[in-house]
Amino acid sequence: MQPNDHPPRAGRKRLTTLRQRIARRRRIALSHMLRGACYGIGTGAIGLAFIWLERLM
């Protein structure tokens, strides 16, 4: 057992801890998805700008 592992909780505290853990992971997953979407939009915009510039030349 690692030193930062806590013993399992019982009853309502266990459910509350589980809900908090799920909510935290959901927020992290959503932030990763948002970051990925922003990177994708930025990459697409740069790509389109270069295609546009190539056609102008």
N, C-alpha and C positions, 0 to 999 in steps of 0.2 A: 504494500500500500504506500503510495506516495504521500509525502508530508502535506501537500495541499489538498488532498482528497478528504472530503468530509464524510462522516458516517451517514448512511441514509436516514432521512427524517421519517417520522410516522404521522399519519393522520392528515389534517388540513395543511400543515406546514409543508408536507411532501408535495401535495397538489399545488400549493402556491409556488413552491420552488420550481416545479415542473413547468407551470404556466410562465413564470418569469424566464426560464431558460428557453422555452419555445419562442416567446416574444422577442427575446434578444437575438436568437438565430434568424428569425424572420426579418427583423430590422437589418441585420448584417447582410442577409441575402438580397434584400431590396436595395440596399446601398450599392452592392456589387453590380446588380442589374442596371441601376441608374448610371453608374460609372461606365459600364460597358456600352450602354446606349449612347452616352455622350462621346466616348471615344469613337464609336462607329459613325456617328453623325459628323464629327470633326474630320475623320478620315475620308468619308464620302464627299464632304464639301471641298476638301483640298484636292481630291481626285477630280471632281467636276471642274474646279477652277483651272487645273492644269490642262484638262481636255479642252476647255474653252479657249485658253491661251494658245494652245497648239493650233487650233482651227483659225485663230486670228492671224497667225504668222504665216 
